[in-house]
Amino acid sequence: MEDNFIGIIAICGDEGTCKTTMAISFPKPLVHFDTDVGGFRRAAWRLSAEELAQIESKSYPKPIQTAKLLGQTGTPTTRLYNPKKVEGMKELWQQFAQDFVDACMKPETVTLVVDSATALWNICHQSHLQELQERQLANHLRTKKGIPFDENEYRERLQPIEYGPANDKMRTVLHTARTFSKNLVLTHYPTDEYGVVPDAKGNMVEGKTGIQIMDGFKETKKLSDMVMWLSVKESRAEGKIVKSPTARITKCGLEDMGLYAVGLDIPASYEGIINLQRLMRGE
């Protein structure tokens, strides 16, 4: 039987560059975790009925937090209330984590797709923030009995030092797929890199460096076997404009490819990777 395992693949690109289409081109049976909700439906029409029958897709919609949607409540003559409480993210992460492990344990599963890993990272660190808020409330009820908790006091974000548990959870997701020898395809959106840059006066300040990086868990590139950036290229054939999704390899640790593949453009599909690998093997 052909070995379809190539490891952890991270693909990044703007909206409309066919990230999901490339991800679900990987070997089947395939389990698709739709954390962006809707991405699979936008790409599935390109597949045959036979291919679709070998794909299981499940959506993970973020809970609608009505209080945050409505915004600030109260009047200037009363105490204003700014909704800060995080709800449902911990439970959403736990559901994903259980489903992910279950998919890894199925012998027939060949590929897992997290679409997008940018959204999964948001769910992950928001779930940890929810846990911290719950501890904050429990500590108040224990130490200040009889005093109502002011929800304006809820934590709004994690401090840099507090990202450790969220980082550990994301590492575990990647390592679990590797442990069970499942292909793991992670789709990402790009984001601006920030760093120290010169301003108009020649001073060094914090700002955009002009470089784009993958948005999400910062160790994804380090832990992936292959990283690709997608774009759509246009060409003209028989008087018509043809659009082709293309993947540029920016990291490669696959057998018989390695550094020689970095910088090369291939068709944005699993077959594009395998054809390049065969070519570099001299097949």
C-alpha positions in Angstrom: 0.0 0.0 0.0 1.3 3.5 -0.9 2.4 5.5 2.2 0.5 8.7 2.0 2.0 10.2 5.2 4.0 13.4 4.7 3.5 15.1 8.1 2.4 18.5 9.2 1.7 21.0 6.4 0.9 24.7 7.0 -0.5 26.7 4.1 -1.1 30.5 4.3 -2.8 32.9 2.0 -5.4 35.7 1.6 -9.1 35.0 1.2 -9.8 33.4 -2.2 -6.4 31.8 -2.7 -7.9 28.2 -2.5 -6.4 27.2 0.9 -9.3 24.9 1.7 -9.4 23.5 -1.8 -5.7 22.6 -1.5 -6.2 21.2 2.1 -9.0 18.8 1.1 -7.0 17.5 -1.9 -4.9 15.5 0.5 -5.3 11.7 0.8 -8.6 10.3 2.0 -10.4 9.4 4.3 -10.1 13.0 5.5 -11.6 14.7 8.6 -12.1 18.5 8.1 -12.5 20.7 11.2 -14.3 23.8 10.0 -13.4 26.4 12.6 -14.0 29.3 10.1 -17.5 27.9 9.4 -18.3 27.9 5.7 -14.9 27.3 4.2 -15.7 23.7 3.3 -18.9 24.5 1.5 -17.1 27.1 -0.6 -14.5 24.5 -1.7 -16.5 21.3 -1.8 -18.2 21.9 -5.2 -14.9 21.3 -6.9 -14.8 17.6 -5.6 -16.4 14.6 -7.1 -19.2 12.7 -5.3 -16.7 9.9 -4.7 -14.2 12.3 -3.0 -16.9 13.9 -0.9 -18.0 10.6 0.4 -14.6 10.2 2.0 -14.6 13.5 3.8 -16.2 14.2 7.2 -16.5 17.9 7.9 -17.7 19.3 11.2 -18.3 23.0 12.0 -17.2 24.7 15.2 -19.1 28.1 15.3 -18.1 30.5 18.0 -20.8 31.1 20.5 -22.9 34.3 20.0 -22.2 36.5 23.1 -25.2 38.7 23.1 -23.9 41.0 25.8 -20.8 41.9 23.8 -22.9 42.2 20.6 -25.1 44.8 22.3 -22.2 46.7 23.7 -22.1 49.1 26.7 -25.2 49.3 28.8 -26.3 51.8 31.4 -26.5 55.6 31.3 -24.2 58.3 32.4 -26.3 58.7 35.6 -25.8 55.1 36.5 -22.8 52.8 36.5 -21.8 51.9 32.9 -21.3 48.2 32.2 -18.8 47.1 29.6 -19.4 43.4 28.7 -16.1 41.6 29.1 -17.1 38.1 30.2 -16.0 35.3 27.8 -18.6 32.5 27.4 -18.6 29.2 25.6 -15.0 29.3 24.3 -13.8 26.8 26.8 -16.5 24.3 25.9 -15.9 24.9 22.2 -12.2 24.1 22.6 -13.0 21.0 24.6 -15.4 19.8 21.9 -12.7 20.3 19.2 -10.0 18.6 21.3 -12.2 15.5 21.9 -13.2 15.2 18.2 -9.6 15.7 17.1 -8.3 12.9 19.4 -11.1 10.6 18.3 -10.3 11.3 14.6 -6.6 10.5 15.3 -7.4 7.2 16.9 -9.4 6.0 13.9 -7.1 3.7 11.9 -8.8 4.6 8.6 -8.2 8.3 8.9 -5.3 9.5 6.7 -5.6 13.3 6.8 -6.8 15.9 9.3 -7.5 19.5 8.2 -7.8 22.4 10.6 -9.5 25.2 8.6 -8.4 27.6 9.8 -5.7 27.2 12.4 -5.8 31.0 12.7 -9.4 30.7 14.1 -8.4 27.7 16.2 -5.6 29.7 17.9 -8.2 32.3 18.8 -10.5 29.7 20.3 -7.6 28.2 22.2 -6.3 31.4 23.9 -9.9 32.7 24.5 -10.7 29.4 26.2 -7.8 30.0 28.6 -9.0 33.5 29.2 -12.5 32.2 30.1 -10.8 29.8 32.6 -9.0 32.7 34.2 -12.2 34.7 34.4 -13.9 31.8 36.1 -11.1 31.5 38.7 -11.3 35.3 39.2 -15.0 35.0 40.0 -14.6 32.0 42.2 -11.8 33.8 44.2 -14.1 36.8 44.7 -17.0 34.7 45.9 -14.6 32.9 48.3 -12.8 36.0 49.7 -15.5 38.7 49.5 -18.7 36.9 50.5 -21.8 39.0 50.2 -20.2 41.6 48.0 -21.5 41.5 44.4 -18.9 41.0 41.7 -18.5 43.9 39.4 -18.3 42.4 35.9 -16.3 45.5 34.8 -13.4 43.9 36.7 -13.2 40.8 34.4 -9.9 40.3 32.7 -10.1 41.4 29.0 -7.0 39.7 27.6 -4.1 37.5 28.5 -0.7 38.9 29.5 2.3 37.6 27.4 3.4 35.4 30.3 0.0 33.8 30.5 0.0 32.3 27.0 1.9 29.2 28.2 -1.1 26.9 28.7 -2.6 27.9 25.3 0.8 27.3 23.6 1.0 23.9 25.3 -2.5 22.9 24.0 -1.6 23.9 20.4 1.7 22.0 20.6 -0.3 18.9 21.8 -2.6 19.1 18.8 0.3 19.0 16.4 2.2 16.3 18.3 -0.9 14.2 18.6 -1.3 14.1 14.8 2.3 13.2 14.4 2.1 10.5 17.0 -0.7 8.8 15.1 1.1 9.3 11.8 -1.8 11.4 10.4 -1.3 14.1 7.8 -2.2 17.4 9.5 -3.0 20.4 7.2 -3.3 23.8 8.8 -4.7 26.7 6.9 -3.7 30.2 8.0 -4.5 33.8 7.1 -1.6 36.3 6.8 -1.0 39.2 9.2 1.5 42.0 9.5 4.7 41.5 11.4 5.5 44.1 14.0 8.9 45.1 15.2 11.3 48.0 15.7 11.3 50.2 12.7 12.6 53.8 11.9 10.0 56.6 11.9 10.0 59.8 9.8 12.3 61.5 12.3 14.9 58.7 12.3 13.9 57.3 15.7 13.3 53.6 16.2 9.7 52.9 17.2 7.4 49.9 17.3 5.5 49.4 14.0 4.8 47.3 10.9 8.0 45.9 9.3 6.4 45.4 5.9 6.7 41.6 6.2 3.7 39.3 6.4 3.7 36.3 8.6 1.2 33.5 9.4 -1.5 34.6 11.8 -2.0 32.2 14.7 0.1 30.0 16.9 3.6 31.4 16.6 5.4 28.0 16.7 3.5 26.6 13.7 6.3 27.2 11.2 8.9 25.6 13.5 6.8 22.5 14.1 5.6 22.0 10.5 7.3 19.7 8.0 6.3 22.0 5.1 5.1 25.6 4.8 3.6 27.1 1.7 2.2 30.5 0.8 -0.7 30.5 -1.7 -1.6 33.0 -4.4 -3.7 33.0 -7.6 -1.7 33.5 -10.8 -3.3 34.6 -14.1 -2.2 33.4 -17.6 -3.7 33.6 -21.0 -4.6 30.5 -23.0 -6.5 30.5 -26.3 -7.5 34.1 -25.8 -8.9 33.5 -22.3 -7.6 34.4 -18.9 -6.9 31.3 -16.8 -6.5 31.6 -13.0 -4.4 29.0 -11.3 -3.9 28.6 -7.5 -0.1 28.4 -6.9 1.8 27.4 -3.7 5.3 28.7 -3.1 7.3 26.5 -0.7 9.0 28.5 2.1 10.0 25.6 4.3 10.4 21.9 3.4 11.6 19.0 5.4 10.2 16.2 3.2 12.3 13.3 2.1 14.3 13.9 -1.1 13.2 17.5 -1.3 14.5 19.6 1.7 16.2 22.9 1.0 16.2 22.3 -2.8 12.4 22.8 -2.8 12.4 26.1 -0.9 11.4 28.9 -3.2 9.8 26.7 -5.8 6.2 27.3 -7.1 3.9 24.3 -7.5 0.2 23.8 -8.3 -1.7 24.2 -5.0 -2.6 20.6 -4.4 -1.4 17.4 -2.7 -0.6 16.1 -6.2 1.6 19.1 -6.8 3.7 18.2 -3.8 4.0 14.6 -4.7 4.8 15.3 -8.4 7.6 17.6 -7.3 8.9 15.0 -4.9 8.9 12.4 -7.6 10.7 14.8 -10.0 13.4 15.5 -7.4 13.9 11.8 -6.9 14.4 11.4 -10.6 11.3 9.3 -11.1 
